[in-house]
Amino acid sequence: MRRAALLLAALLWQPLLSEPRAVASGSASGSAPAQKPLPDTAELERELQRFVGVYAIASEHAAEPVDLDSAFYRGAIPGMLRQLDPHSVFFDRDQFQQLREMERSVTKGFGSVVSILPGRVIVLQTMPGTPSQKSGLAPGDEIVVINGYPLARLDMDQLVQLLGQSRQREAHLYVRRQGTAKLLPVTLVPEELQSPSVDRGFLLQPGIGYVRATSFDADTATRIREAIESLGGPRLNGLVLDLRDNPGGVLQAGLATAALFLKPGARILSAHGRGSGAENVDVPQDSSPYAFPLAVLVNARTGSASEIVAGAIQDHDRGAIIGQTTFGKGLVQRVFPLSDATGLALTTAFYYTPSGRSIQKPLRDSELAQATATTRPEFKTDGGRLVRGGGGIEPDQVVQPPAYTRFRTALEGSGSFAGYATEWLSGHRADASRDLGVTPAMLDDFQLWLSRRNIRPNLSDWTAEREAITWRLKQEILNQSISVAAGDEIELRHDPAVRRALASLTQH
């Protein structure tokens, strides 16, 4: 019982005694919350004694032995933090290790890019020198079993969860390969791999660049600048910066990214928290920002540091924000290291955009519920345009994801594009190149291929999807023959949000 009391006391007090190890991204909400004062020592000691008493009775009389880690790491501490807000969390040993890997831009894995379909996982690319390539996995291989679990029985969420778990330790697979009747056994041992946060950069057309950032780690702003320079730097006529599905990450990287495009001295954000005055962050006076026209793509999974960048660009009328309303996470979080290789991410303040608006969406059933309640107040950009706070960044131009027809849904869900590409490449690999043209004969062959698999569209369905089928076939062929990056270029050139951004920049 004494060990439990000492452990709980150490876990509760360690954050107050140590310096935060990292700063996570976020943004602001409403006015700074009025928070309750810390309890005095006598009150805290009474509460600790009560908890330890409960633990002592449970450990002695419960029907099953009480696991100490479960009681504290997955019970008491998460339960306490849950009352504060959804983003204050406790990291156990494995989770804290993953956080450190994210900050170092590395992750454990096998080095393969896969297409995930209901009940199916198809290999698209294996990276040079990685466990996947060394094991003999090849583009077009279908993974049918992982660690004894047949994938055909799993839904999408279960597949994603299984793939995530399998990257943490040795994985035993069975693979189906085109032209081979017998399933091939493959064993993969995960290694630490570089995980670049800026994974795409190319010219959409002469003078117009495209750069995608999937997260914000310590090097993201540098990687964005390098990508821009490789495309032409200041000589560009415009840039599409894609922050869709970017959940945020390291705050400083978000600030440095915003500074790439804003004038020296321009406000990027303000932070307000208990125990400290307002903290303002401006673009350094010695910065040399790019001046070309800019369009930023966002969606509902754009969060935290990404929202800070988008909010600053919008408030200063520096570029067009295109897509869907962002996630709405505007909380300052500090990461505190604890004993036993664990950690704590704690909400300590709120962020505000240059115009003074909050990004944070309302948080119900938490200590911050009242502080984040809002009626979406209106603010003005530098140019006098109205923008609203309290629920993410609303785009200047709304572009919704395209709706699939039943026929297109059947094609995507069955993995038909990837399956046909694998078979086509078995006899035409020498013909695969970035200049590949999907001919009418290939389309006829694909239609016959579908018919053999009981997918028989009527003429109107086929005609309506013919253009999409053409570029999707080319994308999958390039995925498996050249690289996923080459295939992505094909998809992005047909992406509605990218097309809208391109139109906005060329009309500038």
Secondary structure, 3 states (H helix, E strand, C coil): CHHHHHHHHHHHHHHHHCCCCEEECCCCCCCCCCCCCCCCHHHHHHHHHHHHHHHHHHHHHCCCCCCHHHHHHHHHHHHHHHCCCCCCEEECHHHHHHHHHHHCCEEEECCEEEEEECCEEEEEEECCCCHHHHHCCCCCCEEEEECCEEHHHCCHHHHHHHHHHHCCCCEEEEEECCCCCCCEEEEECCEEEECCCEEEEEEEECCEEEEEECCECCCHHHHHHHHHHHHCHHHCCEEEEECCCCCCEEHHHHHHHHHCCCCCCCEEEEEEECCEEEEEEECCCCCCCCCCCEEEEECCCCCCHHHHHHHHHHHCCCCEEEECCCCCCCEEEEEEECCCCCEEEEEEEEEECCCCCECCCCCCCCCCHHHHCCCCCEEECCCCCEEECCCCCCCCEECCCCCCCHHHHHHHHCCHHHHHHHHHHHHHHHHCCCCCCCCHHHHHHHHHHHHCCCCCCCHHHHHHHHHHHHHHHHHHHHHHHCCHHHHHHHHHHCCHHHHHHHHHHHCC
